[in-house]
């Protein structure tokens, strides 16, 4: 028999009802329905309900799920991803942390996404993506049977359309430290992401070119040698004190990058070099989709062309 659809108190978990000032849950003992008192506090009642329904679950609330994700999943990601998602996890835990994992519904996700999207739509989309992965992990860990983020639509985003000129790239290199100068040069010549450029070392050099596994996708790419690329790599290694082309921490590189950008009328981001590389590569008759390792032409056009 299909249970009757709840008409009131839609915020309550399944099987929980408000009786006066207290919350109660319907449980079955030997097939006979009984009422179990969950107390007058809604948050405490939700936690107790989650414990009863999923007593063997290692995480009961979204906050505890975030903690487990930070311990078991986050360390396997790239360093910059760890830093960004650690901040996102704190925001999610503050907003939704009190809700039991089993009680999270699409309306909770949609309400949170809309509230965040009112002032920061791009960040709201990133947090929605992280929430979706959190709930995927919850399914894998046996904390729930479905992903409530699946049907939530993202806020529309406008892709960055900054178009660099050769003079802007030259001006940035002129005022940059040697490490940042050669990172700009190699970033433009290869179209690699910032993290992949900073990860380059002398052992990535091969007969055919630079061979590296992309940090974001794990896909191995080979960028063929050109005279300019050989010269840039050689000069980067000449000013480096070890096997790395750029022996700087991400924080130090970021600080030196910002110093160089102060000399430009309009500062740019490292990813704008990737866009310039794609545009110039297409003008020269190449295929930017294959060069950047994208899964489809649509991705390349949407973000870089």
Backbone as CSV, one residue per row, in Angstrom:
resi,resn,N_x,N_y,N_z,CA_x,CA_y,CA_z,C_x,C_y,C_z
1,UNK,0.844,-1.196,0.000,0.000,0.000,0.000,0.886,1.256,0.000
2,UNK,0.615,2.176,-0.905,1.397,3.398,-0.995,1.071,4.335,0.151
3,UNK,2.108,4.831,0.883,1.821,5.719,2.001,1.204,7.024,1.530
4,UNK,0.350,7.580,2.394,-0.334,8.818,2.058,0.653,9.979,2.023
5,UNK,0.518,10.842,1.030,1.434,11.968,0.862,1.199,12.990,1.965
6,UNK,2.264,13.471,2.576,2.168,14.447,3.652,1.650,15.781,3.125
7,UNK,0.710,16.377,3.865,0.132,17.666,3.457,0.702,18.819,4.272
8,UNK,1.131,18.548,5.480,1.674,19.582,6.350,3.065,19.175,6.838
9,UNK,3.786,20.144,7.411,5.121,19.873,7.969,6.024,19.155,6.953
10,UNK,6.095,19.724,5.764,6.859,19.075,4.694,8.365,19.059,4.973
11,UNK,8.809,19.835,5.968,10.229,19.884,6.286,10.681,18.711,7.147
12,UNK,9.723,17.907,7.645,10.061,16.822,8.550,10.502,15.579,7.776
13,UNK,11.419,14.787,8.371,11.853,13.540,7.715,10.691,12.550,7.613
14,UNK,10.793,11.564,6.726,9.729,10.556,6.590,9.453,9.841,7.915
15,UNK,8.188,9.699,8.227,7.796,8.979,9.440,7.833,9.797,10.701
16,UNK,8.235,11.070,10.622,8.298,11.945,11.797,7.133,12.932,11.739
17,UNK,6.474,13.122,12.895,5.312,13.998,12.966,5.417,14.873,14.206
18,UNK,4.764,16.011,14.137,4.740,16.911,15.286,3.453,16.684,16.059
19,UNK,3.602,16.335,17.313,2.461,16.125,18.199,2.554,17.158,19.315
20,UNK,1.799,18.216,19.207,1.896,19.289,20.184,3.229,19.989,20.065
21,UNK,3.990,20.016,21.157,5.302,20.653,21.147,6.434,19.651,20.928
22,UNK,6.120,18.412,20.726,7.128,17.380,20.565,7.062,16.753,19.183
23,UNK,8.170,16.148,18.808,8.233,15.395,17.565,8.274,13.910,17.898
24,UNK,7.548,13.150,17.102,7.505,11.712,17.317,7.711,10.983,16.003
25,UNK,8.225,9.776,16.115,8.508,8.962,14.951,7.760,7.647,15.064
26,UNK,7.195,7.220,13.958,6.478,5.946,13.951,7.467,4.813,13.687
27,UNK,7.550,3.875,14.603,8.415,2.702,14.467,7.550,1.461,14.601
28,UNK,8.107,0.341,14.168,7.368,-0.922,14.227,8.121,-1.914,15.102
29,UNK,7.422,-2.486,16.049,7.952,-3.503,16.946,7.166,-4.782,16.722
30,UNK,7.848,-5.773,16.143,7.175,-7.039,15.804,5.970,-6.808,14.901
31,UNK,6.109,-5.845,13.994,5.037,-5.561,13.057,3.938,-4.664,13.596
32,UNK,4.054,-4.258,14.856,3.028,-3.409,15.464,3.548,-1.976,15.524
33,UNK,2.778,-0.982,14.984,3.251,0.411,15.004,3.277,0.975,16.427
34,UNK,4.353,1.716,16.712,4.502,2.387,17.999,5.055,3.788,17.761
35,UNK,4.801,4.683,18.684,5.334,6.032,18.592,6.570,6.164,19.467
36,UNK,7.635,6.744,18.905,8.851,6.991,19.675,9.058,8.484,19.813
37,UNK,9.238,8.933,21.041,9.392,10.364,21.327,10.770,10.833,20.889
38,UNK,10.838,11.902,20.085,12.111,12.460,19.622,12.441,13.783,20.288
39,UNK,11.549,14.277,21.169,11.820,15.509,21.891,11.273,16.748,21.209
40,UNK,11.421,17.913,21.860,10.839,19.156,21.323,11.747,19.913,20.354
41,UNK,13.039,19.589,20.345,13.987,20.318,19.489,14.064,19.651,18.112
42,UNK,13.829,20.433,17.053,13.758,19.854,15.710,15.101,19.299,15.268
43,UNK,16.193,20.039,15.503,17.498,19.554,15.073,17.876,18.264,15.797
44,UNK,17.610,18.219,17.106,17.899,17.001,17.865,17.017,15.853,17.388
45,UNK,15.764,16.182,17.042,14.852,15.144,16.547,15.342,14.590,15.215
46,UNK,15.855,15.452,14.327,16.383,14.991,13.040,17.588,14.077,13.240
47,UNK,18.479,14.467,14.167,19.657,13.630,14.403,19.272,12.268,14.972
48,UNK,18.308,12.275,15.910,17.866,11.013,16.493,17.183,10.141,15.439
49,UNK,16.392,10.769,14.581,15.729,10.030,13.496,16.774,9.372,12.592
50,UNK,17.847,10.165,12.236,18.884,9.608,11.367,19.586,8.435,12.033
51,UNK,19.798,8.526,13.344,20.447,7.425,14.065,19.583,6.171,14.064
52,UNK,18.274,6.367,14.205,17.366,5.216,14.244,17.259,4.562,12.873
53,UNK,17.114,5.406,11.827,16.930,4.872,10.476,18.223,4.272,9.931
54,UNK,19.343,4.919,10.217,20.624,4.419,9.709,21.615,4.285,10.832
55,UNK,21.340,3.405,11.759,22.149,3.290,12.969,23.584,2.911,12.686
56,UNK,23.833,2.240,11.548,25.193,1.815,11.252,25.934,2.807,10.364
57,UNK,25.308,3.955,10.103,25.940,4.942,9.230,27.063,5.658,9.962
58,UNK,28.261,5.802,9.337,29.361,6.501,9.983,29.205,8.019,9.931
59,UNK,28.238,8.534,9.175,27.982,9.970,9.136,26.473,10.175,9.132
60,UNK,25.988,11.040,10.019,24.548,11.216,10.143,24.061,12.567,9.626
61,UNK,24.858,13.607,9.808,24.471,14.926,9.344,25.351,15.337,8.170
62,UNK,24.911,16.390,7.469,25.703,16.894,6.338,27.061,17.392,6.830
63,UNK,27.101,17.992,8.017,28.373,18.457,8.565,29.341,17.291,8.766
64,UNK,28.833,16.172,9.276,29.679,14.998,9.468,30.083,14.388,8.127
65,UNK,29.187,14.469,7.147,29.528,13.997,5.804,30.651,14.848,5.217
66,UNK,30.580,16.170,5.422,31.637,17.065,4.944,32.968,16.723,5.602
67,UNK,32.931,16.422,6.892,34.165,16.058,7.602,34.773,14.777,7.022
68,UNK,33.925,13.785,6.760,34.441,12.529,6.218,34.996,12.737,4.812
69,UNK,34.313,13.534,4.005,34.787,13.844,2.654,36.151,14.530,2.726
70,UNK,36.306,15.468,3.677,37.581,16.179,3.828,38.700,15.229,4.235
71,UNK,38.373,14.205,5.004,39.391,13.264,5.449,39.754,12.243,4.385
72,UNK,38.752,11.731,3.666,38.980,10.572,2.814,39.089,10.888,1.324
73,UNK,38.454,11.958,0.866,38.404,12.241,-0.575,39.287,13.426,-0.948
74,UNK,39.219,14.496,-0.181,39.919,15.730,-0.530,41.428,15.554,-0.668
75,UNK,42.095,14.769,0.188,43.556,14.637,0.042,44.002,14.045,-1.290
76,UNK,43.105,13.383,-2.017,43.486,12.793,-3.298,43.397,13.783,-4.455
77,UNK,42.921,14.982,-4.200,42.754,15.976,-5.255,43.984,16.876,-5.346
78,UNK,44.054,17.639,-6.444,45.159,18.575,-6.635,45.139,19.633,-5.532
79,UNK,46.299,20.233,-5.287,46.426,21.152,-4.160,45.476,22.337,-4.265
80,UNK,45.384,22.947,-5.433,44.492,24.101,-5.595,43.042,23.685,-5.419
81,UNK,42.695,22.491,-5.892,41.334,21.993,-5.706,41.057,21.777,-4.231
82,UNK,42.018,21.249,-3.505,41.855,21.058,-2.066,41.568,22.379,-1.373
83,UNK,42.312,23.402,-1.724,42.144,24.701,-1.077,40.752,25.280,-1.357
84,UNK,40.334,25.198,-2.629,39.019,25.738,-2.986,37.883,24.959,-2.363
85,UNK,37.958,23.637,-2.427,36.865,22.823,-1.905,36.820,22.829,-0.379
86,UNK,37.953,23.019,0.277,37.939,23.116,1.740,37.103,24.314,2.177
87,UNK,37.248,25.437,1.479,36.436,26.608,1.776,34.970,26.342,1.455
88,UNK,34.695,25.697,0.331,33.312,25.393,-0.033,32.662,24.463,0.977
89,UNK,33.420,23.487,1.485,32.875,22.565,2.487,32.473,23.311,3.747
90,UNK,33.252,24.304,4.141,32.904,25.083,5.327,31.607,25.855,5.119
91,UNK,31.425,26.418,3.918,30.190,27.159,3.621,28.988,26.209,3.624
92,UNK,29.145,25.057,2.989,28.053,24.073,2.937,27.700,23.586,4.332
93,UNK,28.716,23.313,5.150,28.464,22.821,6.503,27.725,23.857,7.353
94,UNK,28.061,25.131,7.162,27.355,26.177,7.918,25.894,26.269,7.526
95,UNK,25.616,26.083,6.239,24.241,26.251,5.754,23.380,25.009,5.938
96,UNK,23.953,23.839,5.669,23.159,22.607,5.643,23.632,21.558,6.644
97,UNK,24.638,21.895,7.421,25.275,20.896,8.265,24.376,20.241,9.287
98,UNK,23.326,20.920,9.722,22.455,20.370,10.766,21.481,19.320,10.238
99,UNK,21.330,19.224,8.913,20.329,18.312,8.341,20.908,16.900,8.268
100,UNK,20.193,15.883,8.712,20.660,14.499,8.536,20.814,14.170,7.058
101,UNK,21.826,13.391,6.729,22.083,13.036,5.335,20.850,12.403,4.706
102,UNK,20.180,11.549,5.451,18.999,10.874,4.903,17.831,11.820,4.683
103,UNK,17.850,12.964,5.362,16.716,13.890,5.265,16.896,14.945,4.189
104,UNK,18.068,14.998,3.538,18.305,16.010,2.503,17.437,15.710,1.294
105,UNK,16.696,16.728,0.860,15.814,16.597,-0.296,16.186,17.632,-1.348
106,UNK,15.738,17.456,-2.595,16.065,18.436,-3.638,15.679,19.868,-3.276
107,UNK,14.613,20.045,-2.529,14.184,21.411,-2.169,15.202,22.083,-1.255
108,UNK,15.861,21.304,-0.394,16.913,21.884,0.445,18.061,22.387,-0.432
109,UNK,18.465,21.546,-1.391,19.563,21.914,-2.289,19.186,23.131,-3.132
110,UNK,17.959,23.123,-3.673,17.516,24.229,-4.532,17.446,25.544,-3.753
111,UNK,16.944,25.494,-2.518,16.843,26.710,-1.702,18.234,27.275,-1.417
112,UNK,19.160,26.386,-1.085,20.532,26.822,-0.816,21.173,27.386,-2.088
113,UNK,20.997,26.705,-3.211,21.594,27.136,-4.475,21.050,28.485,-4.910
114,UNK,19.752,28.707,-4.737,19.154,29.989,-5.111,19.646,31.113,-4.206
115,UNK,19.767,30.828,-2.906,20.236,31.857,-1.967,21.674,32.258,-2.286
116,UNK,22.524,31.295,-2.582,23.908,31.602,-2.921,24.001,32.274,-4.289
117,UNK,23.140,31.833,-5.216,23.181,32.359,-6.570,22.714,33.791,-6.687
118,UNK,22.002,34.283,-5.684,21.516,35.657,-5.725,22.666,36.658,-5.747
119,UNK,23.779,36.315,-5.125,24.926,37.216,-5.076,26.172,36.646,-5.754
120,UNK,26.259,35.320,-5.834,27.466,34.695,-6.402,27.073,33.472,-7.217
121,UNK,26.521,33.667,-8.424,26.021,32.524,-9.202,27.098,31.523,-9.599
122,UNK,28.291,31.990,-9.930,29.360,31.063,-10.327,29.780,30.221,-9.129
123,UNK,29.977,30.870,-7.987,30.365,30.128,-6.792,29.264,29.169,-6.374
124,UNK,28.009,29.586,-6.539,26.891,28.697,-6.219,26.933,27.439,-7.084
125,UNK,27.295,27.585,-8.354,27.402,26.416,-9.238,28.538,25.492,-8.808
126,UNK,29.655,26.072,-8.381,30.764,25.233,-7.924,30.372,24.468,-6.663
127,UNK,29.657,25.128,-5.775,29.235,24.455,-4.539,28.170,23.407,-4.823
128,UNK,27.335,23.650,-5.830,26.352,22.642,-6.217,27.062,21.398,-6.748
129,UNK,28.108,21.610,-7.553,28.874,20.469,-8.069,29.502,19.680,-6.923
130,UNK,30.022,20.392,-5.931,30.618,19.709,-4.779,29.549,18.986,-3.974
131,UNK,28.395,19.600,-3.812,27.287,18.935,-3.122,26.888,17.650,-3.837
132,UNK,26.869,17.706,-5.172,26.543,16.513,-5.938,27.541,15.395,-5.686
133,UNK,28.835,15.752,-5.586,29.850,14.737,-5.317,29.735,14.229,-3.885
134,UNK,29.405,15.122,-2.957,29.173,14.699,-1.575,28.079,13.642,-1.504
135,UNK,26.986,13.898,-2.234,25.870,12.965,-2.191,26.189,11.666,-2.939
136,UNK,27.021,11.742,-3.966,27.490,10.516,-4.611,28.275,9.666,-3.617
137,UNK,29.122,10.320,-2.836,29.884,9.604,-1.810,28.951,9.033,-0.749
138,UNK,27.897,9.787,-0.415,26.936,9.296,0.578,26.262,8.018,0.088
139,UNK,25.947,7.976,-1.212,25.358,6.759,-1.786,26.367,5.617,-1.727
140,UNK,27.616,5.896,-2.095,28.658,4.865,-2.081,28.890,4.338,-0.669
141,UNK,28.815,5.241,0.327,29.081,4.848,1.703,27.842,4.278,2.412
142,UNK,26.734,4.150,1.682,25.545,3.546,2.254,24.753,4.454,3.163
143,UNK,24.891,5.772,2.986,24.192,6.715,3.842,22.838,7.114,3.285
144,UNK,22.618,6.926,1.991,21.339,7.172,1.353,21.332,6.433,0.029
145,UNK,20.166,6.424,-0.649,20.015,5.623,-1.863,19.936,6.440,-3.141
146,UNK,19.957,7.759,-3.029,19.831,8.574,-4.229,20.606,9.865,-4.048
147,UNK,20.734,10.612,-5.144,21.444,11.888,-5.136,20.432,13.009,-5.348
148,UNK,20.126,13.811,-4.330,19.108,14.863,-4.462,19.556,16.052,-5.294
149,UNK,20.832,16.094,-5.698,21.328,17.218,-6.500,21.119,17.013,-7.995
150,UNK,20.722,15.814,-8.375,20.723,15.443,-9.787,19.805,16.311,-10.639
151,UNK,18.667,16.733,-10.103,17.689,17.467,-10.908,17.798,18.982,-10.763
152,UNK,18.776,19.462,-10.005,18.897,20.906,-9.781,19.681,21.534,-10.924
153,UNK,19.080,22.520,-11.591,19.742,23.188,-12.714,20.712,24.250,-12.207
154,UNK,21.820,24.370,-12.885,22.806,25.375,-12.516,22.382,26.757,-12.988
155,UNK,22.916,27.780,-12.351,22.686,29.146,-12.798,23.468,29.386,-14.091
156,UNK,22.929,30.162,-15.008,23.668,30.444,-16.245,24.940,31.235,-15.942
157,UNK,25.996,30.913,-16.665,27.271,31.604,-16.500,27.706,32.203,-17.826
158,UNK,28.350,33.350,-17.721,28.926,33.963,-18.918,30.417,33.635,-18.950
159,UNK,30.876,32.959,-20.016,32.306,32.619,-20.073,33.159,33.876,-20.170
160,UNK,34.350,33.788,-19.618,35.283,34.912,-19.677,35.703,35.144,-21.122
161,UNK,35.663,36.408,-21.537,35.933,36.731,-22.941,37.151,37.654,-23.094
162,UNK,38.040,37.636,-22.142,39.239,38.475,-22.199,40.127,38.018,-23.350
163,UNK,40.449,38.926,-24.258,41.304,38.609,-25.398,42.633,39.335,-25.227
164,UNK,43.682,38.567,-25.052,45.008,39.144,-24.860,45.633,39.552,-26.189
165,UNK,46.402,40.613,-26.147,47.187,41.014,-27.306,48.636,40.577,-27.085
166,UNK,49.395,40.507,-28.168,50.809,40.159,-28.054,51.542,41.170,-27.168
167,UNK,51.157,42.430,-27.263,51.824,43.466,-26.461,51.567,43.255,-24.972
168,UNK,50.359,42.866,-24.614,50.061,42.639,-23.199,50.901,41.483,-22.643
169,UNK,51.042,40.435,-23.426,51.862,39.307,-22.982,53.317,39.746,-22.850
170,UNK,53.790,40.496,-23.810,55.180,40.985,-23.765,55.386,41.901,-22.565
171,UNK,54.417,42.794,-22.296,54.544,43.739,-21.186,54.559,43.007,-19.846
172,UNK,53.722,41.980,-19.716,53.700,41.202,-18.472,55.029,40.488,-18.263
173,UNK,55.583,39.910,-19.321,56.864,39.208,-19.212,57.994,40.180,-18.876
174,UNK,57.926,41.365,-19.418,58.982,42.358,-19.189,59.088,42.734,-17.715
175,UNK,57.941,42.830,-17.018,57.937,43.294,-15.631,57.872,42.136,-14.631
176,UNK,57.916,40.913,-15.093,57.800,39.762,-14.194,59.171,39.291,-13.723
177,UNK,59.187,38.545,-12.630,60.402,37.866,-12.192,60.736,36.791,-13.223
178,UNK,61.979,36.291,-13.254,62.332,35.270,-14.255,61.408,34.063,-14.248
179,UNK,61.042,33.544,-13.062,60.187,32.360,-13.005,58.825,32.638,-13.615
180,UNK,58.226,33.780,-13.260,56.903,34.123,-13.804,57.008,34.436,-15.287
181,UNK,58.103,35.057,-15.700,58.293,35.380,-17.118,58.271,34.117,-17.974
182,UNK,59.030,33.106,-17.567,59.102,31.894,-18.378,57.832,31.054,-18.231
183,UNK,57.151,31.183,-17.085,55.857,30.491,-16.934,54.825,31.081,-17.894
184,UNK,54.838,32.401,-18.038,53.937,33.045,-19.004,54.264,32.567,-20.412
185,UNK,55.519,32.558,-20.738,55.971,32.162,-22.086,55.568,30.719,-22.374
186,UNK,55.867,29.813,-21.443,55.552,28.397,-21.653,54.039,28.165,-21.593
187,UNK,53.337,28.897,-20.718,51.882,28.762,-20.652,51.219,29.126,-21.965
188,UNK,51.734,30.200,-22.604,51.171,30.590,-23.899,51.533,29.586,-24.988
189,UNK,52.776,29.123,-25.003,53.232,28.217,-26.065,52.571,26.843,-25.990
190,UNK,52.221,26.392,-24.789,51.676,25.040,-24.623,50.168,25.003,-24.426
191,UNK,49.578,26.083,-23.889,48.152,26.054,-23.575,47.845,25.253,-22.322
192,UNK,48.860,24.900,-21.539,48.626,24.144,-20.310,48.021,25.032,-19.228
193,UNK,47.302,24.401,-18.312,46.767,25.114,-17.168,47.900,25.517,-16.228
194,UNK,47.607,26.469,-15.374,48.642,27.001,-14.484,49.268,25.901,-13.623
195,UNK,48.442,25.060,-13.015,48.971,24.004,-12.166,49.879,23.048,-12.911
196,UNK,49.540,22.771,-14.169,50.375,21.860,-14.968,51.691,22.514,-15.372
197,UNK,51.640,23.808,-15.647,52.882,24.516,-15.980,53.814,24.525,-14.770
198,UNK,53.271,24.828,-13.587,54.105,24.888,-12.389,54.624,23.515,-11.986
199,UNK,53.975,22.451,-12.464,54.419,21.087,-12.125,55.512,20.574,-13.051
200,UNK,55.843,21.328,-14.093,56.838,20.856,-15.061,58.218,20.729,-14.434
201,UNK,58.941,19.686,-14.832,60.337,19.528,-14.434,61.128,18.954,-15.612
202,UNK,62.439,18.828,-15.420,63.300,18.396,-16.531,62.967,16.986,-17.009
203,UNK,62.317,16.183,-16.162,62.001,14.805,-16.542,60.774,14.719,-17.457
204,UNK,60.068,15.841,-17.637,58.959,15.865,-18.598,59.452,16.072,-20.028
205,UNK,60.732,16.359,-20.178,61.297,16.551,-21.512,61.515,15.198,-22.179
206,UNK,61.050,15.088,-23.417,61.259,13.875,-24.194,61.703,14.214,-25.595
207,UNK,61.945,13.198,-26.374,62.394,13.433,-27.741,61.327,14.141,-28.565
208,UNK,60.065,13.798,-28.300,58.979,14.372,-29.094,58.512,15.715,-28.565
209,UNK,58.751,15.989,-27.286,58.267,17.229,-26.702,58.082,17.085,-25.208
210,UNK,57.268,17.949,-24.639,56.938,17.869,-23.212,55.804,16.877,-23.022
211,UNK,56.002,15.893,-22.152,54.991,14.874,-21.878,54.560,15.005,-20.431
212,UNK,53.256,15.248,-20.201,52.769,15.481,-18.848,51.350,14.956,-18.710
213,UNK,51.028,14.442,-17.534,49.660,14.034,-17.213,48.943,15.244,-16.618
214,UNK,47.856,15.675,-17.260,47.140,16.859,-16.787,46.588,16.620,-15.389
215,UNK,46.771,17.628,-14.527,46.314,17.485,-13.160,44.809,17.414,-13.037
216,UNK,44.085,18.071,-13.934,42.634,18.111,-13.830,41.983,16.831,-14.334
217,UNK,42.459,16.311,-15.434,41.810,15.158,-16.071,42.607,13.868,-15.942
218,UNK,43.907,13.982,-15.633,44.755,12.795,-15.593,45.173,12.314,-16.968
219,UNK,44.709,13.006,-18.003,45.046,12.615,-19.377,46.475,12.998,-19.709
220,UNK,47.223,12.073,-20.309,48.607,12.359,-20.679,48.639,13.044,-22.050
221,UNK,49.320,14.167,-22.099,49.430,14.922,-23.348,50.908,15.127,-23.674
222,UNK,51.190,15.244,-24.954,52.546,15.529,-25.425,52.478,16.788,-26.268
223,UNK,53.198,17.808,-25.852,53.269,19.057,-26.615,54.564,19.039,-27.407
224,UNK,54.440,18.998,-28.723,55.612,18.889,-29.582,56.547,20.079,-29.460
225,UNK,57.808,19.804,-29.666,58.805,20.864,-29.585,58.665,21.859,-30.734
226,UNK,58.875,23.109,-30.400,59.085,24.165,-31.387,60.348,24.899,-30.938
227,UNK,60.979,25.649,-31.809,62.184,26.385,-31.388,61.927,27.285,-30.179
228,UNK,60.775,27.953,-30.162,60.454,28.845,-29.039,60.269,28.072,-27.745
229,UNK,59.590,26.915,-27.814,59.360,26.129,-26.611,60.672,25.575,-26.063
230,UNK,61.546,25.103,-26.939,62.852,24.611,-26.486,63.625,25.718,-25.761
231,UNK,63.593,26.909,-26.349,64.321,28.026,-25.753,63.733,28.402,-24.395
232,UNK,62.384,28.432,-24.295,61.741,28.804,-23.038,62.063,27.802,-21.929
233,UNK,61.998,26.513,-22.251,62.295,25.475,-21.260,63.757,25.559,-20.836
234,UNK,64.651,25.762,-21.796,66.078,25.844,-21.485,66.368,27.027,-20.559
235,UNK,65.752,28.153,-20.824,65.992,29.334,-19.988,65.371,29.181,-18.603
236,UNK,64.185,28.548,-18.527,63.558,28.321,-17.216,64.440,27.428,-16.348
237,UNK,65.017,26.387,-16.952,65.885,25.486,-16.201,67.190,26.176,-15.803
238,UNK,67.631,27.122,-16.615,68.895,27.804,-16.333,68.811,28.651,-15.073
239,UNK,67.617,29.191,-14.755,67.481,30.040,-13.561,66.880,29.267,-12.388
240,UNK,66.592,27.968,-12.574,66.041,27.147,-11.505,67.175,26.495,-10.714
241,UNK,66.945,26.304,-9.418,67.987,25.708,-8.577,67.800,24.213,-8.368
242,UNK,66.773,23.617,-9.013,66.611,22.157,-8.932,65.987,21.644,-10.225
243,UNK,65.421,20.437,-10.202,64.910,19.814,-11.428,63.623,20.451,-11.923
244,UNK,62.966,21.224,-11.060,61.720,21.865,-11.480,61.996,23.085,-12.340
245,UNK,61.095,23.328,-13.287,61.247,24.539,-14.089,60.932,25.774,-13.251
246,UNK,59.968,25.627,-12.326,59.518,26.761,-11.525,59.472,26.352,-10.051
247,UNK,60.581,26.426,-9.349,60.640,25.969,-7.958,60.022,26.980,-6.993
248,UNK,58.742,27.264,-7.181,58.017,28.209,-6.342,56.764,27.536,-5.801
249,UNK,56.372,27.906,-4.589,55.083,27.449,-4.078,53.976,28.201,-4.811
250,UNK,52.758,27.648,-4.873,51.656,28.368,-5.529,51.426,29.755,-4.930
251,UNK,51.645,29.891,-3.629,51.431,31.191,-2.990,52.479,32.207,-3.453
252,UNK,53.747,31.766,-3.507,54.809,32.668,-3.965,54.606,33.042,-5.427
253,UNK,54.242,32.054,-6.247,53.989,32.347,-7.662,52.842,33.350,-7.789
254,UNK,51.777,33.144,-7.014,50.640,34.062,-7.078,51.021,35.475,-6.685
255,UNK,51.865,35.606,-5.671,52.304,36.935,-5.248,53.143,37.601,-6.339
256,UNK,54.064,36.871,-6.938,54.889,37.436,-8.006,54.061,37.741,-9.254
257,UNK,53.044,36.921,-9.498,52.153,37.179,-10.640,51.419,38.506,-10.447
258,UNK,50.892,38.720,-9.254,50.156,39.966,-8.986,51.069,41.185,-9.100
259,UNK,52.315,41.038,-8.696,53.265,42.145,-8.838,53.478,42.505,-10.304
260,UNK,53.578,41.483,-11.164,53.757,41.743,-12.598,52.513,42.395,-13.197
261,UNK,51.335,41.967,-12.742,50.098,42.482,-13.313,49.850,43.948,-12.973
262,UNK,50.526,44.470,-11.946,50.336,45.878,-11.570,50.843,46.823,-12.653
263,UNK,51.683,46.321,-13.532,52.249,47.167,-14.585,51.388,47.179,-15.841
264,UNK,50.284,46.453,-15.842,49.409,46.401,-17.014,48.183,47.279,-16.803
265,UNK,47.716,47.973,-17.844,46.478,48.756,-17.701,45.292,47.889,-17.292
266,UNK,45.255,46.669,-17.804,44.183,45.730,-17.462,44.802,44.352,-17.173
267,UNK,44.923,43.986,-15.893,45.537,42.690,-15.554,44.764,41.530,-16.176
268,UNK,45.452,40.419,-16.381,44.790,39.229,-16.904,45.092,38.040,-16.006
269,UNK,44.395,36.938,-16.249,44.572,35.704,-15.492,45.408,34.724,-16.296
270,UNK,45.991,33.750,-15.610,46.820,32.769,-16.307,45.993,32.008,-17.343
271,UNK,44.716,31.744,-17.035,43.907,30.985,-17.987,43.641,31.772,-19.262
272,UNK,43.832,33.105,-19.232,43.690,33.880,-20.461,44.800,33.541,-21.449
273,UNK,45.946,33.077,-20.949,47.014,32.619,-21.845,46.573,31.364,-22.590
274,UNK,45.839,30.508,-21.912,45.325,29.288,-22.549,44.356,29.646,-23.665
275,UNK,43.519,30.672,-23.416,42.577,31.118,-24.447,43.317,31.724,-25.638
276,UNK,44.353,32.504,-25.362,45.124,33.098,-26.464,45.832,32.017,-27.259
277,UNK,46.372,31.026,-26.562,47.019,29.912,-27.244,46.028,29.217,-28.188
278,UNK,44.797,28.959,-27.692,43.792,28.270,-28.502,43.434,29.091,-29.738
279,UNK,43.219,30.400,-29.539,42.843,31.258,-30.662,43.964,31.335,-31.709
280,UNK,45.198,31.518,-31.248,46.325,31.627,-32.179,46.597,30.295,-32.869
281,UNK,46.399,29.195,-32.143,46.618,27.868,-32.727,45.611,27.611,-33.847
282,UNK,44.358,28.053,-33.632,43.332,27.904,-34.672,43.666,28.763,-35.886
283,UNK,44.124,29.993,-35.659,44.466,30.876,-36.772,45.606,30.303,-37.606
284,UNK,46.474,29.534,-36.961,47.601,28.924,-37.677,47.200,27.634,-38.376
285,UNK,45.914,27.273,-38.296,45.435,26.080,-38.984,45.384,24.833,-38.136
286,UNK,45.607,24.948,-36.830,45.580,23.784,-35.952,44.194,23.511,-35.382
287,UNK,44.096,22.423,-34.641,42.845,22.016,-33.991,42.989,22.245,-32.492
288,UNK,42.401,23.334,-31.976,42.546,23.680,-30.565,41.892,22.652,-29.660
289,UNK,40.839,21.994,-30.124,40.158,20.983,-29.304,41.104,19.842,-28.959
290,UNK,41.819,19.352,-29.969,42.783,18.274,-29.721,43.973,18.784,-28.928
291,UNK,44.411,19.997,-29.227,45.578,20.552,-28.555,45.335,20.732,-27.058
292,UNK,44.120,21.160,-26.684,43.816,21.403,-25.274,43.285,20.166,-24.564
293,UNK,43.061,19.089,-25.311,42.597,17.854,-24.689,41.144,17.880,-24.274
294,UNK,40.321,18.685,-24.971,38.906,18.763,-24.623,38.134,17.565,-25.175
295,UNK,37.017,17.256,-24.502,36.209,16.111,-24.917,35.375,16.413,-26.154
296,UNK,35.092,17.692,-26.416,34.278,18.036,-27.582,34.635,19.440,-28.068
297,UNK,34.277,19.707,-29.305,34.510,21.026,-29.892,33.704,22.093,-29.154
298,UNK,32.529,21.723,-28.660,31.652,22.677,-27.977,32.321,23.252,-26.736
299,UNK,33.066,22.415,-26.020,33.758,22.892,-24.813,34.796,23.952,-25.193
300,UNK,35.536,23.688,-26.256,36.572,24.636,-26.693,35.954,25.964,-27.105
301,UNK,34.890,25.907,-27.879,34.241,27.125,-28.367,33.645,27.913,-27.205
302,UNK,33.018,27.193,-26.269,32.335,27.889,-25.149,33.327,28.631,-24.266
303,UNK,34.487,28.071,-24.052,35.408,28.648,-23.081,36.563,29.434,-23.670
304,UNK,36.960,29.127,-24.909,38.207,29.723,-25.393,38.131,30.398,-26.759
305,UNK,37.103,30.141,-27.551,37.099,30.703,-28.910,35.933,31.645,-29.107
